[in-house]
């Protein structure tokens, strides 16, 4: 007994689109996937160390570091949206993963501190 194909409803197209979006990081060569994972982890490492290092070096401490980081992240997002109109290249994907890792580490640090 063969299964009939599912009807092309809006909901099924939404499911297919979400599945493609979520599984996009798993598709491609091992080189691209490993570089993206390394960029994500490196961004986390940089973000975690940035908050502790800047606390001692910059007047204003962590709030000033977070403000600088928010400005840098916002500039990166604006540049990417203006320069990349189609599928982003590997360089932009690595930049995005660095940004995501750094933001995640700062948010995690804020939850740990309770602020």
TAWOQUI-V250176 format. One line per field, one symbol per residue. phi: phi as a letter, one per 40 degrees, with the letter a starting at -180 (. if undefined). psi: psi as a letter, one per 40 degrees, with the letter a starting at -180 (. if undefined). Layout:
phi = ???
psi = ???
//
This chain:
phi = .cccccccccccccccccccccccccchccccccccccccccccccccccccccdcccchgcdccccccccccccccccccccbbbcccccccccccccccccccccccccccgb
psi = hihiiiigidddddddddddddedeehaiddddddddddddddddddddddddddddhhdaddddddddddddddddddddddhdahiidddddddddddddddddddddddef.
//
